[in-house]
Amino acid sequence: MRYLLVTVLVAFAVSSYSPLAQAATVDPESVTLSVLPGEKVHQTIRFENDSEDIQTYSLTLSGLSFGASADDLRFGTLEPSQHDWIVVDRDSFVLESGADQAVEVTVTVPADVVSQVFSFAVIATTQAENNVGVGVTSGLAALFFLEIGGDLGSNLRIDTFDTVAENDQRLPVRFATLITNSGAGLAEPEVGVVIKNIWGKEVELISLNPTGRRVPGYTNRVFTEEWRGSPWRFGPYTAELYVFPDNSDAVITATTHVVLFPWRMLCVFAVLGLIFTGAAYAFVRARRR
């Protein structure tokens, strides 16, 4: 449980870390493409200047790899042979405030390439001056996951599933699961939690992967979301985790339990109970007279 909590905190830090204000947006931010050896594939990405100034963007290619965690994203130099696979239709462009630019990316895979997942990034960088006149470079990346030779096969398992907050006796309660892909293929699973009450009735369904985050081969990833629910919920609840690997009918599951004691609501019930008890007692005494 301690490992899961630390991993969640690290994941939040990575996802929220943004030392420089981005001077553009990119769509899509990430994309998965499938291609066979000896064939080519195309993808259009669109950059938009959301700053108030005219910006000049330079495009570069970068290799993409991961540590043990899929949130440990690492940019590096592409091998020269792999760099030659990728053609971007422009090296740079200029955008006025609010304008956008479509960029065409073509990947041609040699016929002798073995099946693999090839990951790379198209990075747009621009330079601006801050308040003290110092040039600051910022960048934005579109991530590409190229599945070459068909489905390599992912192998997902649930390592842990539990609540994260120290006080999980009142809403909102945060659920988190650590999922590992021990296969070579890329996974984009559907992850959801079904909340059931003491009678087994479903009261809420929570998605832990609404944006389609991926789990590359031989990595793990934390998926987390809050159950906000209703302030009037109390007592024991069962949380059932369902993980549906993409392109598969299989499902893996895990279960944890939550007992809610919202003290304010229980105090209200206690006060109301005392009031009704007192009223009933007074009514009975009045009738006996």
PETADA-V965509 format. One record per helix or strand of 2 or more residues. SS is the DSSP state (helix for helix, strand for strand). FROM is the first residue (numbers start at 1). LEN is the number of residues. If there is no record, write none. Layout:
SS|FROM|LEN ; SS|FROM|LEN
This chain:
helix|2|15 ; strand|25|3 ; strand|30|6 ; strand|40|9 ; strand|55|12 ; strand|73|4 ; helix|80|4 ; strand|86|3 ; strand|92|4 ; strand|100|9 ; strand|116|14 ; strand|135|14 ; strand|156|8 ; strand|173|9 ; strand|190|7 ; strand|202|6 ; strand|219|9 ; strand|235|10 ; strand|252|9 ; helix|263|26
